[in-house]
Amino acid sequence: MEHFEFEKHTSSEYNTELEDIRNHLLQMGGQAENQLRTVLKAISEESDELATELLSQGDDIDQMEVDLDQECTRIIARRQPAASDLRLIVAVMKSITDIERIGDETEKMARLLKKLFARDFHSKYFKEIDHLGQEVLTNLSGSLNALARLDAEEAIKLAQRDQVIDAHFDELNGQLIKKMVKDPNKVKPYLGLSQCAQSLERIGDHAKNICEYIIYLVIGKDVRHTDIEEVKNSLLEQ
């Protein structure tokens, strides 16, 4: 498979700018990953304090998004990038949006958890949601590592694993719906758990999107809305 390499420019300042936006994107991704770890720990420990701690960090990712978006805009305006440089900037700008939304989903989960904890609600499904969350965390962490290494082959494998997350979510959400039907007095708390599971499934989708941007950056082909098995077969033949 083809591998991506940064073009070296006569301007060392330009080289630094390109490397900086990738590093800043990875820092932003690391913050989102940490927030997901925190909310999963809040779930496993049923900790209101951890949910509150996460909500206090909410502005961090938002500010990173604004700063990094401005960096990319300045490079486009000053350097008028072409070819692989432009692909890098496009991939970064698209990834910014997905990472910011991951932060939004973790905050949504923290707010839902605080409501559940306030009701002193306990359920075996906290463990089930944590299990789903660990699968999502593995994919998110893997996608960020693939981004750091510009590893398109690993990105394809991770994108395929999103199907496992979707199947796990469907099964878990189906169980929660049955609980709501069986016990109408607890519809609200079980609905809250269902919404937490939905947020995790969406985070998995955002991690998959990042993988697709990696493939675009390395290969130069937009693989969105394409069957990932077909992508794997066509790209690995190259």
BALOBA-1460 file (C-alpha; in Angstrom, 3 decimals):
// residues 238
<rec num="1" residu="m" x="0.000" y="0.000" z="0.000"/>
<rec num="2" residu="e" x="1.115" y="3.533" z="-0.743"/>
<rec num="3" residu="h" x="2.365" y="5.582" z="2.222"/>
<rec num="4" residu="f" x="2.063" y="9.296" z="2.778"/>
<rec num="5" residu="e" x="5.133" y="11.461" z="3.134"/>
<rec num="6" residu="f" x="5.203" y="15.176" z="3.792"/>
<rec num="7" residu="e" x="6.639" y="17.272" z="1.011"/>
<rec num="8" residu="k" x="9.673" y="19.254" z="2.089"/>
<rec num="9" residu="h" x="9.518" y="22.909" z="1.147"/>
<rec num="10" residu="t" x="12.244" y="25.473" z="0.774"/>
<rec num="11" residu="s" x="10.496" y="27.448" z="3.490"/>
<rec num="12" residu="s" x="11.258" y="25.830" z="6.841"/>
<rec num="13" residu="e" x="8.499" y="28.003" z="8.307"/>
<rec num="14" residu="y" x="5.952" y="26.370" z="6.001"/>
<rec num="15" residu="n" x="7.193" y="22.893" z="6.948"/>
<rec num="16" residu="t" x="6.769" y="23.810" z="10.603"/>
<rec num="17" residu="e" x="3.257" y="25.149" z="10.021"/>
<rec num="18" residu="l" x="2.142" y="21.898" z="8.397"/>
<rec num="19" residu="e" x="3.664" y="19.775" z="11.148"/>
<rec num="20" residu="d" x="2.128" y="22.020" z="13.801"/>
<rec num="21" residu="i" x="-1.446" y="21.612" z="12.570"/>
<rec num="22" residu="r" x="-1.091" y="17.830" z="12.625"/>
<rec num="23" residu="n" x="0.405" y="17.908" z="16.129"/>
<rec num="24" residu="h" x="-2.305" y="20.273" z="17.360"/>
<rec num="25" residu="l" x="-4.960" y="17.979" z="15.869"/>
<rec num="26" residu="l" x="-3.467" y="15.030" z="17.762"/>
<rec num="27" residu="q" x="-3.495" y="17.087" z="20.971"/>
<rec num="28" residu="m" x="-7.164" y="17.887" z="20.409"/>
<rec num="29" residu="g" x="-7.868" y="14.225" z="19.751"/>
<rec num="30" residu="g" x="-6.020" y="13.282" z="22.916"/>
<rec num="31" residu="q" x="-8.234" y="15.639" z="24.910"/>
<rec num="32" residu="a" x="-11.362" y="14.044" z="23.438"/>
<rec num="33" residu="e" x="-9.985" y="10.594" z="24.225"/>
<rec num="34" residu="n" x="-9.313" y="11.637" z="27.833"/>
<rec num="35" residu="q" x="-12.872" y="12.945" z="28.153"/>
<rec num="36" residu="l" x="-14.228" y="9.627" z="26.915"/>
<rec num="37" residu="r" x="-12.056" y="7.766" z="29.432"/>
<rec num="38" residu="t" x="-13.366" y="10.032" z="32.202"/>
<rec num="39" residu="v" x="-17.026" y="9.522" z="31.349"/>
<rec num="40" residu="l" x="-16.543" y="5.755" z="31.111"/>
<rec num="41" residu="k" x="-14.907" y="5.774" z="34.524"/>
<rec num="42" residu="a" x="-17.875" y="7.795" z="35.808"/>
<rec num="43" residu="i" x="-20.155" y="5.068" z="34.449"/>
<rec num="44" residu="s" x="-18.192" y="2.142" z="35.883"/>
<rec num="45" residu="e" x="-17.830" y="3.815" z="39.291"/>
<rec num="46" residu="e" x="-21.238" y="5.528" z="39.183"/>
<rec num="47" residu="s" x="-19.384" y="8.707" z="40.132"/>
<rec num="48" residu="d" x="-21.143" y="12.072" z="40.083"/>
<rec num="49" residu="e" x="-17.803" y="13.753" z="40.860"/>
<rec num="50" residu="l" x="-16.200" y="12.427" z="37.673"/>
<rec num="51" residu="a" x="-19.194" y="13.504" z="35.591"/>
<rec num="52" residu="t" x="-18.893" y="16.992" z="37.088"/>
<rec num="53" residu="e" x="-15.146" y="17.031" z="36.422"/>
<rec num="54" residu="l" x="-15.722" y="16.248" z="32.762"/>
<rec num="55" residu="l" x="-18.243" y="19.066" z="32.361"/>
<rec num="56" residu="s" x="-15.676" y="21.510" z="33.752"/>
<rec num="57" residu="q" x="-13.362" y="20.612" z="30.816"/>
<rec num="58" residu="g" x="-15.946" y="21.240" z="28.104"/>
<rec num="59" residu="d" x="-14.531" y="24.527" z="26.861"/>
<rec num="60" residu="d" x="-11.051" y="23.059" z="26.245"/>
<rec num="61" residu="i" x="-11.935" y="21.193" z="23.056"/>
<rec num="62" residu="d" x="-14.106" y="24.058" z="21.804"/>
<rec num="63" residu="q" x="-11.166" y="26.461" z="22.093"/>
<rec num="64" residu="m" x="-8.825" y="23.976" z="20.405"/>
<rec num="65" residu="e" x="-11.301" y="23.725" z="17.536"/>
<rec num="66" residu="v" x="-11.375" y="27.509" z="17.053"/>
<rec num="67" residu="d" x="-7.583" y="27.869" z="17.263"/>
<rec num="68" residu="l" x="-6.819" y="25.000" z="14.897"/>
<rec num="69" residu="d" x="-9.434" y="26.085" z="12.383"/>
<rec num="70" residu="q" x="-7.825" y="29.527" z="12.332"/>
<rec num="71" residu="e" x="-4.377" y="27.976" z="11.815"/>
<rec num="72" residu="c" x="-5.611" y="26.034" z="8.795"/>
<rec num="73" residu="t" x="-7.342" y="29.086" z="7.344"/>
<rec num="74" residu="r" x="-4.171" y="31.167" z="7.675"/>
<rec num="75" residu="i" x="-2.098" y="28.521" z="5.882"/>
<rec num="76" residu="i" x="-4.586" y="28.347" z="3.010"/>
<rec num="77" residu="a" x="-4.593" y="32.136" z="2.686"/>
<rec num="78" residu="r" x="-0.813" y="32.569" z="2.904"/>
<rec num="79" residu="r" x="0.543" y="29.453" z="1.205"/>
<rec num="80" residu="q" x="-2.155" y="28.506" z="-1.334"/>
<rec num="81" residu="p" x="-1.286" y="24.804" z="-0.817"/>
<rec num="82" residu="a" x="-1.660" y="22.207" z="-3.533"/>
<rec num="83" residu="a" x="-1.481" y="18.412" z="-3.882"/>
<rec num="84" residu="s" x="-0.644" y="16.513" z="-0.682"/>
<rec num="85" residu="d" x="-0.405" y="19.696" z="1.398"/>
<rec num="86" residu="l" x="-3.983" y="20.556" z="0.536"/>
<rec num="87" residu="r" x="-5.116" y="17.008" z="1.333"/>
<rec num="88" residu="l" x="-3.491" y="17.304" z="4.735"/>
<rec num="89" residu="i" x="-5.245" y="20.571" z="5.525"/>
<rec num="90" residu="v" x="-8.607" y="19.272" z="4.299"/>
<rec num="91" residu="a" x="-8.202" y="16.103" z="6.402"/>
<rec num="92" residu="v" x="-7.287" y="18.167" z="9.459"/>
<rec num="93" residu="m" x="-10.231" y="20.526" z="9.054"/>
<rec num="94" residu="k" x="-12.674" y="17.642" z="8.639"/>
<rec num="95" residu="s" x="-11.204" y="15.797" z="11.627"/>
<rec num="96" residu="i" x="-11.532" y="18.931" z="13.771"/>
<rec num="97" residu="t" x="-15.302" y="18.792" z="13.385"/>
<rec num="98" residu="d" x="-15.538" y="15.119" z="14.318"/>
<rec num="99" residu="i" x="-13.309" y="15.502" z="17.357"/>
<rec num="100" residu="e" x="-15.318" y="18.495" z="18.572"/>
<rec num="101" residu="r" x="-18.492" y="16.432" z="18.247"/>
<rec num="102" residu="i" x="-16.908" y="13.618" z="20.229"/>
<rec num="103" residu="g" x="-16.355" y="16.171" z="22.991"/>
<rec num="104" residu="d" x="-20.010" y="17.209" z="22.729"/>
<rec num="105" residu="e" x="-21.174" y="13.605" z="23.070"/>
<rec num="106" residu="t" x="-19.049" y="12.979" z="26.175"/>
<rec num="107" residu="e" x="-20.488" y="16.122" z="27.766"/>
<rec num="108" residu="k" x="-24.016" y="15.007" z="26.884"/>
<rec num="109" residu="m" x="-23.312" y="11.675" z="28.566"/>
<rec num="110" residu="a" x="-21.977" y="13.425" z="31.675"/>
<rec num="111" residu="r" x="-25.179" y="15.478" z="31.975"/>
<rec num="112" residu="l" x="-27.321" y="12.358" z="31.556"/>
<rec num="113" residu="l" x="-25.293" y="10.523" z="34.190"/>
<rec num="114" residu="k" x="-25.692" y="13.340" z="36.705"/>
<rec num="115" residu="k" x="-29.468" y="13.084" z="36.319"/>
<rec num="116" residu="l" x="-29.338" y="9.310" z="36.800"/>
<rec num="117" residu="f" x="-27.109" y="9.597" z="39.861"/>
<rec num="118" residu="a" x="-29.392" y="12.269" z="41.319"/>
<rec num="119" residu="r" x="-32.258" y="9.736" z="41.126"/>
<rec num="120" residu="d" x="-30.035" y="7.170" z="42.882"/>
<rec num="121" residu="f" x="-30.719" y="4.870" z="39.941"/>
<rec num="122" residu="h" x="-28.738" y="1.607" z="39.753"/>
<rec num="123" residu="s" x="-28.788" y="-0.968" z="36.984"/>
<rec num="124" residu="k" x="-26.706" y="-3.796" z="35.550"/>
<rec num="125" residu="y" x="-26.850" y="-1.863" z="32.286"/>
<rec num="126" residu="f" x="-24.232" y="0.583" z="33.528"/>
<rec num="127" residu="k" x="-21.735" y="-2.275" z="33.044"/>
<rec num="128" residu="e" x="-23.160" y="-3.076" z="29.624"/>
<rec num="129" residu="i" x="-22.787" y="0.537" z="28.529"/>
<rec num="130" residu="d" x="-19.242" y="0.614" z="29.892"/>
<rec num="131" residu="h" x="-18.490" y="-2.499" z="27.827"/>
<rec num="132" residu="l" x="-19.769" y="-0.779" z="24.682"/>
<rec num="133" residu="g" x="-17.790" y="2.308" z="25.640"/>
<rec num="134" residu="q" x="-14.559" y="0.344" z="25.937"/>
<rec num="135" residu="e" x="-15.028" y="-0.931" z="22.381"/>
<rec num="136" residu="v" x="-15.587" y="2.634" z="21.195"/>
<rec num="137" residu="l" x="-12.560" y="3.871" z="23.153"/>
<rec num="138" residu="t" x="-10.377" y="1.217" z="21.520"/>
<rec num="139" residu="n" x="-11.463" y="2.387" z="18.076"/>
<rec num="140" residu="l" x="-11.027" y="6.068" z="18.899"/>
<rec num="141" residu="s" x="-7.571" y="5.510" z="20.353"/>
<rec num="142" residu="g" x="-6.643" y="3.379" z="17.351"/>
<rec num="143" residu="s" x="-7.847" y="6.001" z="14.873"/>
<rec num="144" residu="l" x="-5.738" y="8.681" z="16.564"/>
<rec num="145" residu="n" x="-2.699" y="6.391" z="16.553"/>
<rec num="146" residu="a" x="-3.274" y="5.670" z="12.861"/>
<rec num="147" residu="l" x="-3.471" y="9.419" z="12.270"/>
<rec num="148" residu="a" x="-0.179" y="9.949" z="14.091"/>
<rec num="149" residu="r" x="1.500" y="7.276" z="11.942"/>
<rec num="150" residu="l" x="-0.461" y="8.130" z="8.770"/>
<rec num="151" residu="d" x="-1.295" y="4.427" z="8.550"/>
<rec num="152" residu="a" x="-4.045" y="3.875" z="6.002"/>
<rec num="153" residu="e" x="-4.002" y="0.089" z="6.319"/>
<rec num="154" residu="e" x="-4.735" y="0.285" z="10.053"/>
<rec num="155" residu="a" x="-7.387" y="2.938" z="9.390"/>
<rec num="156" residu="i" x="-9.199" y="0.493" z="7.078"/>
<rec num="157" residu="k" x="-9.169" y="-2.235" z="9.747"/>
<rec num="158" residu="l" x="-10.539" y="0.151" z="12.362"/>
<rec num="159" residu="a" x="-13.256" y="1.397" z="10.033"/>
<rec num="160" residu="q" x="-14.356" y="-2.210" z="9.569"/>
<rec num="161" residu="r" x="-14.603" y="-2.676" z="13.359"/>
<rec num="162" residu="d" x="-17.281" y="0.008" z="13.512"/>
<rec num="163" residu="q" x="-19.708" y="-2.682" z="12.341"/>
<rec num="164" residu="v" x="-19.039" y="-4.567" z="15.603"/>
<rec num="165" residu="i" x="-19.834" y="-1.427" z="17.601"/>
<rec num="166" residu="d" x="-23.061" y="-0.877" z="15.673"/>
<rec num="167" residu="a" x="-24.158" y="-4.481" z="16.288"/>
<rec num="168" residu="h" x="-23.379" y="-4.215" z="20.005"/>
<rec num="169" residu="f" x="-25.308" y="-0.949" z="20.245"/>
<rec num="170" residu="d" x="-28.352" y="-2.403" z="18.462"/>
<rec num="171" residu="e" x="-28.448" y="-5.371" z="20.832"/>
<rec num="172" residu="l" x="-28.008" y="-3.233" z="23.963"/>
<rec num="173" residu="n" x="-30.517" y="-0.610" z="22.878"/>
<rec num="174" residu="g" x="-33.046" y="-3.341" z="22.117"/>
<rec num="175" residu="q" x="-32.667" y="-4.654" z="25.662"/>
<rec num="176" residu="l" x="-33.166" y="-1.176" z="27.113"/>
<rec num="177" residu="i" x="-36.326" y="-0.646" z="25.055"/>
<rec num="178" residu="k" x="-37.710" y="-3.931" z="26.391"/>
<rec num="179" residu="k" x="-36.984" y="-2.752" z="29.950"/>
<rec num="180" residu="m" x="-38.903" y="0.475" z="29.296"/>
<rec num="181" residu="v" x="-41.903" y="-1.497" z="28.021"/>
<rec num="182" residu="k" x="-41.754" y="-3.935" z="30.938"/>
<rec num="183" residu="d" x="-41.310" y="-1.277" z="33.641"/>
<rec num="184" residu="p" x="-43.074" y="1.978" z="32.597"/>
<rec num="185" residu="n" x="-42.267" y="3.599" z="35.959"/>
<rec num="186" residu="k" x="-38.587" y="3.611" z="35.017"/>
<rec num="187" residu="v" x="-38.885" y="4.825" z="31.445"/>
<rec num="188" residu="k" x="-36.920" y="8.030" z="32.128"/>
<rec num="189" residu="p" x="-33.808" y="6.419" z="33.637"/>
<rec num="190" residu="y" x="-33.724" y="3.643" z="31.042"/>
<rec num="191" residu="l" x="-34.179" y="6.261" z="28.331"/>
<rec num="192" residu="g" x="-31.184" y="8.095" z="29.819"/>
<rec num="193" residu="l" x="-29.113" y="4.921" z="29.558"/>
<rec num="194" residu="s" x="-30.287" y="4.459" z="25.976"/>
<rec num="195" residu="q" x="-29.193" y="8.015" z="25.146"/>
<rec num="196" residu="c" x="-25.770" y="7.310" z="26.668"/>
<rec num="197" residu="a" x="-25.469" y="4.243" z="24.439"/>
<rec num="198" residu="q" x="-26.498" y="6.331" z="21.411"/>
<rec num="199" residu="s" x="-23.781" y="8.867" z="22.220"/>
<rec num="200" residu="l" x="-21.199" y="6.084" z="22.315"/>
<rec num="201" residu="e" x="-22.407" y="4.749" z="18.961"/>
<rec num="202" residu="r" x="-22.055" y="8.249" z="17.492"/>
<rec num="203" residu="i" x="-18.529" y="8.594" z="18.902"/>
<rec num="204" residu="g" x="-17.749" y="5.334" z="17.120"/>
<rec num="205" residu="d" x="-19.049" y="6.869" z="13.896"/>
<rec num="206" residu="h" x="-16.824" y="9.922" z="14.384"/>
<rec num="207" residu="a" x="-13.803" y="7.661" z="14.946"/>
<rec num="208" residu="k" x="-14.670" y="5.870" z="11.702"/>
<rec num="209" residu="n" x="-14.856" y="9.237" z="9.927"/>
<rec num="210" residu="i" x="-11.326" y="10.044" z="11.118"/>
<rec num="211" residu="c" x="-10.184" y="6.728" z="9.638"/>
<rec num="212" residu="e" x="-11.751" y="7.690" z="6.315"/>
<rec num="213" residu="y" x="-9.903" y="11.023" z="6.379"/>
<rec num="214" residu="i" x="-6.626" y="9.153" z="6.958"/>
<rec num="215" residu="i" x="-7.308" y="7.017" z="3.890"/>
<rec num="216" residu="y" x="-8.079" y="10.162" z="1.899"/>
<rec num="217" residu="l" x="-4.878" y="11.825" z="3.090"/>
<rec num="218" residu="v" x="-2.630" y="8.852" z="2.332"/>
<rec num="219" residu="i" x="-4.253" y="7.493" z="-0.817"/>
<rec num="220" residu="g" x="-5.921" y="10.607" z="-2.185"/>
<rec num="221" residu="k" x="-9.288" y="8.854" z="-2.579"/>
<rec num="222" residu="d" x="-12.536" y="9.857" z="-0.881"/>
<rec num="223" residu="v" x="-13.998" y="6.636" z="0.537"/>
<rec num="224" residu="r" x="-16.999" y="8.087" z="2.358"/>
<rec num="225" residu="h" x="-20.319" y="6.287" z="1.669"/>
<rec num="226" residu="t" x="-18.323" y="3.393" z="0.180"/>
<rec num="227" residu="d" x="-18.442" y="-0.209" z="1.339"/>
<rec num="228" residu="i" x="-15.343" y="-0.576" z="3.519"/>
<rec num="229" residu="e" x="-14.697" y="-4.153" z="2.318"/>
<rec num="230" residu="e" x="-14.512" y="-2.894" z="-1.267"/>
<rec num="231" residu="v" x="-12.159" y="-0.126" z="-0.138"/>
<rec num="232" residu="k" x="-9.936" y="-2.659" z="1.585"/>
<rec num="233" residu="n" x="-9.787" y="-4.966" z="-1.428"/>
<rec num="234" residu="s" x="-9.076" y="-2.174" z="-3.923"/>
<rec num="235" residu="l" x="-6.514" y="-0.272" z="-1.873"/>
<rec num="236" residu="l" x="-4.558" y="-3.213" z="-0.502"/>
<rec num="237" residu="e" x="-3.997" y="-4.410" z="-4.064"/>
<rec num="238" residu="q" x="-2.052" y="-1.251" z="-4.839"/>
